[in-house]
C-alpha cells in the first residue's frame, strides 16, 4: 500500500493545473472522489481557496511566494474550535504543511512530493512512527564525521583542538570540491592516488589541498591544476596529527558522500555537536527553517513579503524595495555555527531574486548587482571552532545561491567573531546603519548554575542598574541578552527576538526583569507561548521554550500572540505572554478576590527539639504514657505529599508545668530555649515560651493544607484537608476551617495554571506563594449557586481520594498512577470552576490565562 501511494504521487507531480494536482493528490491518500466533487475540486480552483476535509486536513491554494508568511495569515483566520490533523498551503511551486499532532513541518517542491510521501500517511491511518526514519545526506555526513573524529582522537589523545581545526578545514574543502572552487572530485582523487594505504603521508596531502584552497603558490601541479578559485580567511592548519589505514579509509568514504545536497547550516550544527559532546544542549542542534521562521518571520520577514505582495498587486514594485532589503542587517549575539544567520540570509536572497524577476519581466530598471550581502550579517560566538564553521557556512551559502560567479571566496572574518557577547559593545561591533534585527537562542542557564565567568558577565551587563540598587541574584543568564538587546534598539525602529526558556515569563523574572526593560522604551511585539523546540537530526531532542519578540515603542506594530497552531492580535502583550500589560505584584494585605479567606504560612517550630519522628514519639509514649496529651501529628509539604509520619510537642501555657515533669520533654524544651537565646533579638523574645512554636494557629474543625513546593509534573496541586489534631508547619501554607468550595477553587486547573505562571518554579519543582500566588488569584464574584456547584464537585474529588486511601498524595497525583475516577472527578470540578469565569469553559490554557489576567486587571483597578 505504502509503495503504491509513492508510485501514484510520482504521476501527480506531472499535473500542471492546481485542480488536477490536488484531486490526484487527495485520491492517492484515499479521500473519496465523491468528497472531492462535493468540494468542487474538479473545477478551476481560485486563489486563496480553502479546502477542508473533515478534521483531517485544512488546505489553501495561494499565489503567495512565501508560504511561511502566508501561514501566519492563515493562523489568524482559522476558527479556534476546529482542529485539523494537517494544515497545508500550496502555491504553483511549493507545498508547506504542518502535522498538528507532533508539530512537524514539511516544506517540499510540488514536483518532488513523492520523496516526502510518508508525511501524509496518517490520512490513511498509518502513523509515521512505524516507518523507519529516513536519513538525509547531512545526517549521514554528520555521523561519518563523528566516526572520523572518534578514530582520530583514539590515535591522537589530548589533541581535540587540532582535530577540530582539521575537521573545519575538511568541511571547507568538501564544500569547495562541490561548489567549483576545486575541480570536482579532487579530494578523493588526490587522497586515493597520492597517499599511502597506511595513511602515513596522508597529512601532507591534506596540507597541500588546504594550501591550494587558500591560494598558496608553489604547490605540486596535481594540486595547483585542480584549484579553480580560492577561499580566504580559513584558520591555519599546522601538521601535528597521526593518521592510519582506518582513518584514511573513513576519510575516503566521506569524500564519496553527496555534498551537493548538503546545506551548510546543517553540517555546521552537526559538526558543532561532534566537537562539543560534553554540552548536551548542543547535540545535533540544527534547527529547521520552520522553527527559525517563528523568530524571523514576525520580526521582519513577514512584513517584507507583505509589502512585496501588496506592491505587486498595486503594480508599484520597483528597485526601492531592493534598496530597502540591502539596508537590513541581522545580528545573532549567540550564533553558534550560524543556523539563524544562514537561514535569514537565504530568506532575504530569495526575496531579492523574486523582486529582480518581477522587475525584469516588467521592464523596470534595476542595477545588475547583489543587494543582499553577507557583510550585513553579524555573529558572536564563544567557541572559536563554531565561529570558524559559521564563517565557512555563510560564505558557501553565498556561493551556492549567488547570481554571480565567485572565484575568490572571502570568509566574513570581521563580522563573525569569537568573543563573550555580554562583555562586548554591540553598537560598536554591529553599527546601526539602516535596520538591524537581533535574533538568536541564548544559553538558558539558571542563576544558580552560572560559573564565575558568567556571574561576572551578568554583573558587567547590569552594572549601571546594580549601582541603583537593582538585584540580579535570581535572573537567568539569558536575561543579559534581553537587557543588552533592549539597550541596543531603544529609540530606533529596530527589534529583537529570542528563543528562550519559559522561566523568563514566570515567577520572579516578571516583576524583576520586565519593568526594567519596559522602562528603556520597548514593548513585547509578538510571542510564541510554550512549545517544544525540536532540533533536527538523529537523536532529536526537544526542550520547552517560548519566543519573545520586542520592538522599540517608537515602532508601532501589530502585536500578535501565537498559541500552538493559532494566533491572535492583542492591544498589548504582558511578560506572561497574555493579553494586556499586566504584571502581578505581591498582595500583602490579603486576597484580591474578596470571597477568598486568608491563607497563612504554617507554624514555625524555631527549634528542632519540638519535633519528633515516629520512632521518637513511640519511645516517649512507651516510657511516659501521659506524654500522649502533649503530642500532635505535624505536616509540612513533605509529610503531606508523601504521607510521612512526624509529630510535635504542642503544649499550652496551662499544661507547661505538668509537661515539664516528663524528663525528655523538659530536656527538649530546654534545648529549644538555648537555640533561641543564641539567635537574634526576635528569637530571644521567643525563648520565654520555648515550649511552643513561633505561631500557634489551629482550626476549630479542620485545616486545608497547601504544600509550598511540589512536583511540576503534577497536573493538579496536591492540596487537601487534615483534622484539628494536625499542626501545619511553616513548610506549607494553611487555610483554617476552609469551606469545600475554597478547596475546589484552589484544586482546579485554573488555580494551578495561575500559580505556575505567576510564582514560577524552584529548579524542577513548582513553588507556591500565598502573597504572590494565592492573594493575587483572580476569582469572579460567586453566586450561592456557583459555590454550591463547586462544593459538590469538590466533594466528589475528596470521595475519590477516600476510595484510594492506601495511596499517598504523591501516588494519587502521579500522572502514571492517578486513578481514573479521580481524573474524572477533577474534570467535573474544572468544568464547575471554569463556568464561573466563562460559560462553556475554555479551549486552551492561553484563553484561561488571558481571562484571568484581564480579571486581575479589573480587580486591581477597582481597589
LINPELIN-V713667 format. One record per helix or strand of 3 or more residues. SS is the DSSP state (a for helix, b for strand). FROM is the first residue (numbers start at 1). TO is the last residue. If there is no record, write none. Layout:
# LINPELIN-V713667
((SS,FROM,TO) (SS,FROM,TO))
This chain:
# LINPELIN-V713667
((a,2,12) (a,18,28) (a,33,38) (b,49,53) (b,57,61) (a,67,77) (b,86,90) (b,94,99) (b,104,109) (a,110,124) (a,128,130) (a,137,155) (a,160,179) (a,186,194) (a,202,213) (a,221,224) (b,230,232) (a,245,255) (a,259,261) (a,264,275) (a,289,313) (a,319,326) (b,328,332) (a,339,361) (a,374,376) (b,377,381) (a,384,401) (b,408,410) (b,416,418) (a,421,423) (a,426,429) (b,435,440) (a,447,449) (a,452,461) (a,463,467) (a,478,489) (b,495,501) (a,502,505) (a,507,519) (b,522,536) (b,542,552) (b,559,563) (b,566,570) (a,608,610) (b,611,613) (a,614,623) (a,625,630) (b,631,635) (a,637,642) (b,646,649) (a,653,660) (a,663,677) (a,681,689) (b,702,707) (b,709,711) (b,719,723) (b,726,729) (b,732,736) (a,740,746) (a,749,758) (b,765,767) (a,770,774) (a,784,803) (a,809,812) (a,820,837) (a,845,862))
